[in-house]
Every structure is written in structure tokens, then in C-alpha cells.
Amino acid sequence: MTNMTAKSQSTSRIVIGLICAVAAIALVAGTWFVAQYFQSPAQREASAEPPPPGPVVVAVKRGDLLENTTTMARAVKEEAAAIAIPLGAETEIVTGLGTRIGDSLAPGAVVTWVNGRPIFAIVGAFPLYRNLVLGDSGPDMEMLQEALNGLGCDIAVDGSFGGATAACVTSLYRNVASEPSMRTVETAPEASASVAGAADLVQPIPPKQEIQIRSADFLVFPSLPKQVVSVPPIGTKLSPENAKVDVAGLGISLEAEVPGSVASGLSVGMTAEATGEGEVFPVRILAINPVTGEDSLDADSTQASQAPSVVVVFEPVGGQLPEAWAGQQVLVTLNLSEPITDTLLVPQRAVAAGSDGRTSVLVQTSGGGFEQVAVEELGCTQGMCAIEGAGLEEGSLVRVDR
């Protein structure tokens, strides 16, 4: 009886083991079968073939095309000051008015006329202390060259009086219907070729006229612009007591030191926005002055000599800047080009030019195709273009991958 029970238990264990083995094999086979016919979304996405490439389109937008940059400016309120008019050895009489009381005096403006000659306002660190002739060099010449470049000239600031500087000075005078001062330069005579065996004859050469820069023709200001408070009237015989121009600051103005790389794209009259203490005011460039060493607004600036920084002076447009801004730093956003407002905007890559110079875009039709539409390119900046064209409107889809 005991032997039969043991044999029965052994048989049961064998049967149970076989059943477990068959079940495991069936589970593995079933799992493999399910995996072959059922996949998760991630598996289907991973195994799917990529769709064929299609055209890339973007919607036409309507807005403003702006090209701007920002800089920090210092709000400045200046006090009145007296600037002496240079006097020569001869009698000096005021013969004309270049500026009047209340006027804004900008770099290059004629302050007054003395003995029929214009007296120009320039920015510099010290008065001119001598008359300059071709070939002269020195710190006074270098300062004058910097001032001339601030008026729109493009000459090397090397401190040497050469032909380019002479041409710029001549243009400055002629812009106000005057001529620069000239001096007579004697030239050495030359010997002529011998004639019929006679001794060489010395041929006189007439003296030539050469430009010179009179120091008395330039009134040097530490900074500009200024408001004219008083100026000697016509007919005044100038003396050390009355040969002066009284000037004052223009309320609150803004001064920003700008790198030469940016300054090259600036000009007087450009518009900007000044932001301070949550208020925004329209301003414009009134003057672009050279940096005169210790007058630098940024003590840490180290601009390359080929692109020297400049001080840009801004004035308010149609009002005054807040007195509370005096001495503070404000943010100025400069418009580097005239804004194009309320225009159609597309990526620059959407605009193509033909061999005839005409520009066009590819506009997607309702059927999914594309139609070439001629457009006029009004301007481009920072990868966007302002355009206009018949049948083109906000929301139209244009192709950018052609």
C-alpha cells in the first residue's frame, strides 16, 4: 500500500511538471504571435516610412518693418557758459549774424561773421592756437580732423595737414558761400635750356596760392549743441571784453557713446525712442561729436583706432524731456532706417529675383499648387522683407524652400 502511494505521488509530480512546461511554451509562443500582429503607437511610428518631402510655406503677415538697435544714454542738463571769440591783430568788426539768440547751435554752424569771414562752431578739447598750413602736424590738427569727420568728412585722423583735409575745409567754407583763407608761397626759379650756346637763363616762376586754416575762424566748444543766449550784434567792434558768445544747454538732452561700427550708419536727423522711468519720448539725433579723450562717457571703452567711438546727442521731438531724468541713464532705441509701417511681411527667402531684376513670390493656390506673383520689394532687414503685389494679402501662403 505504501509503495503504491509513493508511485502515485511521483507520477503526479511528473504530470504537473509537464503541464507547467507546456504552459510556459504556449505563453512564449502566444506573446510572440501577439507581438507580430499588435504594435503600440510608438512602435508603429518608429517603423513607419518617412513621408515624402513637401513644399515649405509660411503665412504672409501684416506689420511694420523695423531695423533698430539700442544704446544707453545719459540725460544731461548743462549750465550757461561764455565762449571767447578768437581775436587777431587787426581790427575785428561783426559784419553778419550766423546765429541768433535762442537758436540751437550745432557743430559746423556759423556762429557769426567777423570782417566778412565765417566763424564756425566745432567740438574740441582746446582752442586752435595757430594758423595751419599744408604739411603742418600736431594735436591741434588731429582735433580739427576729428571735428571735420563729425561734420561728414571722411579723412584720416593722423594729425597731418594734407590734401584730403584741405578739400574738406574748402567744402566747409563753400557750403556757406565763402572761401578758405589762402597764403602766397614763393617758389624757386628754374634754369631754362641753353639757347644757341648762350648761358642758361633763369626763368622766374610766379608764386602760388595755398590754403591755410585760420585759427580765428573756428570757435571750439567742449560739446554741442548749445542754445545761444547772447551774441555780439552786427557792427560791434570786438574787444577782449565783448568778444564772446554766451550759450546754455538745451534743457535735457541725451548723450550716448556709440562704437564706430554702429556710428557709421548714423546721421543727423535719425529718429529714436528714449525710455526712462516707464515713460517713452520721441527723440532724434541732433549732433554726432568725436570723443575727446577724457570726455569719454565710457571709461572702459577701448575702440579700435580705425573705428573710433563717437558721442551722439539726442534732442526731444515736439516737447521736452523730464527734468527728473537729469543725471540718469535711459534706454534709447535707434531706428537705423526709415520704418516701413502697415506693410505685408514675408521671410527674405520667399522673395526671388529674376534675370531681369524683377522680384516675385510663389503663392499657394486653393488646389495646393503654386502661382508666381510679381511683387515690389520695399525693403529687407534681419531676414524679413516688406513687399506689395496684386492679389497678395495677409494670410496668403508663400513658399520659402525654392
FIFI-867037 format. One line per 10 residues: for each residue y, x, z of C-alpha. Coordinates in pm, 1 decimal, always signed. Example, Ala and Ser with C-alpha at 12.3 -4.5 7.8 and 13.67 -1.06 7.14 Angstrom:
! residues 2
-450.0 +1230.0 +780.0 | -106.0 +1367.0 +714.0;
***
This chain:
! residues 402
+0.0 +0.0 +0.0 | +237.4 +278.3 +87.2 | +156.9 +464.5 -238.0 | +229.8 +156.5 -444.5 | +567.1 +107.2 -276.8 | +672.7 +466.7 -341.6 | +569.4 +444.3 -705.5 | +769.9 +120.9 -744.1 | +1084.2 +277.8 -593.9 | +1058.3 +579.1 -825.1;
+1024.0 +356.5 -1128.6 | +1332.4 +156.8 -1021.3 | +1539.4 +472.6 -993.5 | +1437.6 +581.0 -1342.7 | +1527.3 +241.4 -1486.6 | +1867.4 +240.2 -1312.7 | +1940.4 +592.5 -1443.6 | +1850.9 +488.9 -1797.7 | +2075.9 +181.7 -1771.7 | +2371.5 +394.0 -1647.4;
+2322.2 +646.1 -1929.4 | +2311.7 +372.3 -2193.9 | +2624.7 +208.8 -2042.7 | +2817.9 +540.3 -2049.8 | +2722.2 +597.8 -2412.9 | +2826.2 +244.4 -2500.1 | +3162.7 +289.2 -2320.1 | +3239.5 +609.2 -2508.5 | +3141.2 +456.0 -2839.4 | +3343.1 +143.3 -2770.9;
+3652.3 +346.1 -2678.1 | +3624.0 +547.7 -2999.8 | +3582.3 +227.1 -3201.2 | +3889.7 +67.2 -3041.4 | +4096.6 +383.3 -3095.3 | +4013.3 +374.6 -3465.9 | +4141.7 +20.3 -3517.0 | +4407.9 -28.8 -3248.4 | +4720.7 +202.8 -3206.6 | +5025.8 +192.4 -2983.9;
+5373.6 +158.1 -3143.3 | +5443.5 +525.0 -3065.2 | +5118.6 +630.2 -3239.6 | +5195.3 +416.0 -3543.7 | +5549.9 +562.0 -3561.9 | +5418.0 +918.0 -3532.4 | +5158.7 +870.6 -3805.8 | +5384.4 +674.5 -4040.0 | +5520.1 +841.4 -4355.8 | +5899.7 +906.6 -4352.7;
+6096.9 +654.3 -4559.2 | +6233.1 +777.7 -4889.4 | +6589.0 +915.9 -4858.4 | +6861.9 +664.3 -4939.1 | +7235.5 +686.1 -5001.6 | +7459.0 +754.7 -4701.8 | +7751.4 +514.8 -4677.9 | +8038.8 +461.5 -4435.3 | +8282.9 +175.1 -4396.9 | +8643.7 +209.8 -4510.8;
+8880.1 +185.5 -4213.0 | +9248.0 +96.1 -4187.7 | +9473.1 +302.9 -3965.8 | +9714.4 +596.9 -3950.7 | +9650.5 +945.9 -4086.3 | +9794.5 +1192.8 -3837.9 | +9798.3 +1571.3 -3829.4 | +9923.4 +1686.8 -3493.3 | +9899.9 +1949.2 -3224.0 | +10008.2 +1961.4 -2861.3;
+10201.2 +2209.8 -2651.5 | +10356.9 +2220.9 -2307.3 | +10735.9 +2233.3 -2293.9 | +10983.8 +2296.4 -2015.1 | +11263.5 +2046.5 -1956.9 | +11591.4 +2238.8 -1931.2 | +11939.8 +2134.7 -1817.8 | +12199.4 +2402.9 -1878.1 | +12543.0 +2452.6 -1729.9 | +12864.0 +2520.4 -1924.1;
+12933.9 +2880.1 -2032.3 | +13201.7 +3073.4 -2220.7 | +13104.8 +3296.6 -2514.9 | +13362.8 +3553.4 -2628.7 | +13463.7 +3565.0 -2995.6 | +13448.1 +3927.9 -3114.0 | +13790.8 +4076.4 -3187.5 | +13870.5 +4350.7 -3436.7 | +14158.0 +4596.0 -3453.4 | +14365.6 +4374.9 -3681.8;
+14544.3 +4050.7 -3602.0 | +14293.0 +3766.7 -3570.0 | +14401.5 +3413.2 -3665.6 | +14185.8 +3098.2 -3661.1 | +14202.7 +2973.6 -4021.0 | +13944.4 +2694.1 -4015.3 | +13714.5 +2489.5 -3793.8 | +13343.7 +2534.0 -3832.2 | +13256.4 +2311.7 -3538.6 | +13443.8 +2057.9 -3330.2;
+13446.1 +1958.2 -2965.2 | +13139.1 +1750.9 -2888.4 | +12936.6 +1889.0 -3180.7 | +12588.8 +2028.2 -3134.7 | +12593.7 +2398.5 -3219.9 | +12265.9 +2510.1 -3380.2 | +12153.7 +2859.0 -3494.1 | +12318.1 +2960.0 -3822.8 | +12609.0 +2717.0 -3783.7 | +12965.3 +2836.2 -3841.1;
+13145.9 +2832.5 -3506.0 | +13491.7 +2892.7 -3650.8 | +13673.8 +3072.0 -3933.3 | +13884.4 +3377.5 -3846.3 | +14104.1 +3545.0 -4108.8 | +13921.9 +3342.0 -4372.6 | +13579.5 +3465.3 -4268.4 | +13298.5 +3256.5 -4109.7 | +13177.5 +3333.8 -3758.1 | +12805.7 +3247.9 -3736.8;
+12616.6 +3142.5 -3425.0 | +12288.6 +3326.8 -3372.6 | +12043.2 +3370.9 -3086.0 | +12001.9 +3712.9 -2927.8 | +11988.7 +3913.8 -2608.9 | +12318.1 +4102.6 -2655.5 | +12626.5 +4103.4 -2883.6 | +12626.2 +4312.1 -3200.5 | +12807.0 +4633.0 -3109.7 | +12872.7 +4791.9 -3450.6;
+12907.8 +4720.7 -3820.6 | +12577.5 +4775.6 -4001.5 | +12532.6 +4932.3 -4345.5 | +12228.3 +4984.9 -4566.9 | +11995.5 +5239.2 -4411.0 | +12108.1 +5175.9 -4053.0 | +11840.6 +5107.5 -3792.2 | +11826.4 +5022.5 -3426.5 | +11773.1 +4743.6 -3173.2 | +12081.1 +4553.3 -3295.0;
+11936.9 +4540.4 -3646.8 | +11599.5 +4428.7 -3512.5 | +11762.4 +4149.7 -3310.0 | +11957.4 +4031.9 -3615.0 | +11641.8 +4030.8 -3828.0 | +11467.9 +3811.2 -3569.4 | +11764.6 +3574.2 -3572.8 | +11765.1 +3561.0 -3954.0 | +11394.3 +3477.1 -3961.3 | +11470.7 +3192.2 -3722.1;
+11708.1 +3058.1 -3988.9 | +11435.6 +3051.8 -4252.1 | +11430.4 +3406.6 -4389.7 | +11102.6 +3593.0 -4428.2 | +11179.6 +3958.3 -4365.3 | +11003.1 +4234.5 -4176.5 | +11139.7 +4282.0 -3824.5 | +11137.2 +4659.9 -3842.9 | +11491.2 +4732.7 -3722.3 | +11587.7 +4889.0 -4055.8;
+11863.1 +4752.4 -4282.6 | +11703.1 +4729.8 -4626.7 | +11723.6 +4522.7 -4941.1 | +11537.9 +4216.9 -4805.6 | +11772.6 +4191.9 -4507.7 | +12073.8 +4235.0 -4737.4 | +11954.0 +3949.5 -4960.1 | +11904.4 +3720.0 -4659.0 | +12251.8 +3796.9 -4520.1 | +12408.1 +3736.4 -4861.5;
+12237.1 +3396.7 -4882.6 | +12364.6 +3306.9 -4533.1 | +12726.2 +3363.0 -4641.2 | +12690.4 +3191.8 -4977.6 | +12546.5 +2881.2 -4813.5 | +12893.2 +2825.5 -4663.8 | +13080.8 +2921.8 -4983.6 | +13165.4 +3270.3 -4860.2 | +13063.2 +3627.2 -4938.3 | +12943.5 +3907.0 -4710.2;
+13168.5 +4199.3 -4635.9 | +13144.9 +4490.5 -4880.5 | +13233.5 +4857.2 -4847.1 | +13314.2 +5119.7 -5106.3 | +13061.8 +5400.6 -5139.3 | +13161.9 +5717.3 -5323.5 | +12900.3 +5876.1 -5549.0 | +12870.1 +6237.8 -5652.8 | +12973.1 +6315.4 -6014.2 | +12710.6 +6420.1 -6266.6;
+12730.1 +6701.7 -6522.3 | +12711.2 +6589.7 -6886.6 | +12502.4 +6762.0 -7152.1 | +12675.1 +7052.7 -7328.6 | +12851.6 +6964.5 -7649.3 | +12870.5 +7218.9 -7933.2 | +12816.5 +7505.9 -7693.8 | +13104.6 +7406.1 -7466.5 | +13071.7 +7426.1 -7092.6 | +12916.7 +7127.0 -6921.7;
+13172.8 +6858.5 -6847.7 | +13174.0 +6681.0 -6511.4 | +13171.3 +6303.9 -6562.4 | +13327.5 +6102.4 -6278.3 | +13123.9 +5804.9 -6157.2 | +13317.2 +5505.3 -6025.7 | +13248.8 +5417.7 -5661.0 | +13008.5 +5130.4 -5595.1 | +13033.6 +4830.8 -5367.2 | +12769.0 +4798.1 -5099.0;
+12705.6 +4520.4 -4845.9 | +12783.5 +4569.1 -4480.1 | +12733.4 +4341.5 -4180.7 | +13045.0 +4298.4 -3968.7 | +12962.6 +4259.8 -3600.3 | +13270.3 +4036.0 -3564.2 | +13111.2 +3780.1 -3800.0 | +12833.6 +3693.1 -3554.0 | +12865.1 +3516.9 -3220.3 | +12548.9 +3578.1 -3015.9;
+12419.5 +3312.5 -2773.5 | +12132.9 +3357.1 -2526.4 | +11988.1 +3026.7 -2652.5 | +12077.4 +2743.7 -2887.0 | +12155.2 +2461.6 -2945.4 | +12458.7 +2400.8 -2726.7 | +12727.1 +2133.4 -2708.2 | +13076.6 +2256.1 -2793.3 | +13316.6 +2193.8 -2503.5 | +13620.5 +2380.8 -2640.7;
+13707.1 +2598.5 -2939.2 | +14040.9 +2756.3 -3039.2 | +14233.7 +2527.9 -3278.4 | +14349.2 +2629.2 -3626.7 | +14647.8 +2862.7 -3615.8 | +14556.0 +3023.3 -3284.5 | +14632.9 +3395.6 -3265.3 | +14331.0 +3524.4 -3083.4 | +14358.0 +3747.5 -2778.3 | +14114.6 +3856.4 -2508.3;
+14233.4 +3558.7 -2301.7 | +14173.3 +3279.3 -2556.1 | +13907.7 +3424.1 -2790.7 | +13619.2 +3222.0 -2653.9 | +13405.7 +2917.0 -2717.0 | +13302.9 +2701.6 -2421.9 | +12961.3 +2541.6 -2456.1 | +12729.5 +2333.7 -2241.4 | +12369.7 +2222.2 -2258.8 | +12275.7 +1902.0 -2443.6;
+12173.3 +1704.1 -2136.4 | +11799.7 +1757.7 -2100.5 | +11633.2 +1947.7 -2382.1 | +11277.5 +2075.8 -2414.3 | +11177.6 +2434.4 -2484.1 | +10824.4 +2535.3 -2580.2 | +10696.3 +2881.0 -2666.0 | +10471.9 +2841.4 -2971.0 | +10238.1 +3105.0 -3123.7 | +10337.0 +3238.0 -3463.3;
+10021.8 +3094.0 -3620.0 | +10145.1 +2744.1 -3532.6 | +10516.3 +2815.7 -3577.9 | +10464.5 +2895.6 -3946.2 | +10401.1 +2525.9 -4008.4 | +10706.2 +2400.8 -3815.8 | +11055.8 +2324.3 -3941.3 | +11376.6 +2182.5 -3801.0 | +11370.3 +1801.7 -3804.5 | +10995.4 +1758.2 -3747.0;
+10920.8 +1467.3 -3514.6 | +10716.6 +1468.8 -3195.2 | +10649.9 +1273.3 -2876.2 | +10726.8 +1400.2 -2526.4 | +10517.5 +1263.5 -2239.1 | +10603.9 +1307.2 -1872.7 | +10556.2 +1103.0 -1555.9 | +10389.9 +828.1 -1756.6 | +10684.0 +787.4 -1996.5 | +10688.4 +868.7 -2368.2;
+11004.5 +958.0 -2564.4 | +11051.1 +1041.9 -2933.3 | +11193.2 +1389.5 -2993.2 | +11249.5 +1619.1 -3289.1 | +11279.8 +1993.0 -3346.7 | +11643.4 +2098.1 -3317.5 | +11601.7 +2474.5 -3342.0 | +11338.9 +2745.0 -3376.5 | +11451.6 +3061.2 -3197.5 | +11290.4 +3404.5 -3175.5;
+11157.4 +3510.0 -2837.8 | +11393.1 +3770.4 -2696.3 | +11170.9 +3980.1 -2469.0 | +11237.4 +3883.1 -2108.2 | +11342.6 +3533.0 -2216.2 | +10978.2 +3451.7 -2292.2 | +10868.9 +3123.8 -2137.6 | +10514.5 +3255.4 -2100.9 | +10499.2 +3586.4 -1920.9 | +10131.7 +3627.2 -2006.9;
+10164.5 +3567.5 -2382.5 | +10069.0 +3865.8 -2596.1 | +10120.6 +3760.9 -2954.8 | +10036.5 +3994.0 -3239.5 | +10335.9 +4165.0 -3398.4 | +10261.2 +4011.7 -3737.1 | +10283.2 +3661.1 -3592.1 | +10542.0 +3669.1 -3311.7 | +10583.0 +3360.4 -3097.5 | +10900.0 +3152.2 -3113.3;
+11083.3 +2917.2 -2879.2 | +11101.8 +2566.3 -3023.6 | +11386.2 +2349.6 -2891.7 | +11343.7 +1970.7 -2899.5 | +11616.0 +1707.6 -2869.7 | +11569.1 +1337.4 -2793.3 | +11590.6 +1086.9 -3077.4 | +11817.8 +789.8 -3012.0 | +11876.0 +845.5 -2641.0 | +11849.8 +1088.0 -2352.1;
+11554.5 +1236.4 -2170.1 | +11525.0 +1153.8 -1797.8 | +11728.6 +1374.9 -1566.1 | +11424.5 +1376.0 -1334.6 | +11239.4 +1585.9 -1592.2 | +11467.0 +1888.3 -1534.6 | +11258.9 +2193.4 -1448.4 | +10927.8 +2018.8 -1512.4 | +10655.1 +2077.1 -1770.9 | +10596.5 +1791.6 -2015.8;
+10342.7 +1741.6 -2293.3 | +10477.2 +1745.6 -2649.8 | +10265.2 +1610.6 -2935.2 | +10389.9 +1753.1 -3264.6 | +10343.3 +1584.6 -3600.0 | +10262.0 +1874.6 -3833.5 | +10305.7 +1648.1 -4135.2 | +10465.4 +1312.9 -4201.8 | +10230.3 +1042.8 -4067.6 | +10080.0 +802.7 -4323.3;
+10067.7 +467.6 -4147.1 | +9868.0 +147.7 -4207.2 | +9654.1 +300.3 -4479.9 | +9289.1 +297.6 -4589.9 | +9093.4 +589.2 -4443.4 | +8768.1 +745.5 -4568.5 | +8587.2 +1073.2 -4497.8 | +8708.2 +1351.6 -4725.3 | +8352.4 +1390.3 -4859.3 | +8371.9 +1040.8 -5007.8;
+8653.5 +1141.5 -5246.2 | +8562.8 +1325.6 -5564.7 | +8792.9 +1473.0 -5827.6 | +8704.7 +1474.3 -6196.7 | +8778.6 +1743.4 -6451.4 | +9096.6 +1553.7 -6539.8 | +9218.3 +1574.6 -6181.0 | +9174.6 +1204.7 -6112.2 | +9010.2 +1105.2 -5784.2 | +8754.8 +831.6 -5717.6;
+8504.6 +695.1 -5466.4 | +8164.5 +527.6 -5509.0 | +8175.4 +175.7 -5361.8 | +7852.0 -9.5 -5281.9 | +7816.6 -342.7 -5462.6 | +7657.1 -660.3 -5329.5 | +7339.9 -577.3 -5521.8 | +7300.9 -239.8 -5349.7 | +7421.5 -31.4 -5644.1 | +7739.3 +171.8 -5664.4;
+8058.8 +133.1 -5865.4 | +8303.3 +417.8 -5929.8 | +8653.8 +310.8 -5822.4 | +8963.5 +516.1 -5908.5 | +9183.2 +589.8 -5606.2 | +9504.7 +771.9 -5527.2 | +9471.9 +1034.0 -5258.3 | +9777.8 +1006.3 -5032.6 | +9683.7 +1294.0 -4804.2 | +9395.8 +1454.9 -4615.2;
+9366.1 +1618.6 -4275.0 | +9087.3 +1703.3 -4032.4 | +8817.1 +1569.9 -4266.1 | +8978.4 +1230.6 -4331.3 | +9177.5 +1109.8 -4634.2 | +9428.8 +831.8 -4683.1 | +9368.2 +651.7 -5013.4 | +9461.7 +341.4 -5204.6 | +9286.5 +180.1 -5500.2 | +9244.9 -155.4 -5671.6;
+8966.5 -365.1 -5521.1 | +8919.8 -133.4 -5224.4 | +8962.7 -290.9 -4881.6 | +8886.0 -238.5 -4516.6 | +8510.1 -268.1 -4457.2 | +8406.1 -162.9 -4807.8 | +8113.2 +79.8 -4803.1 | +8166.1 +411.9 -4978.1 | +7910.3 +682.9 -5046.0 | +7956.9 +1021.4 -4879.1;
+7644.6 +1214.1 -4991.1 | +7714.2 +1259.9 -5359.2;
***
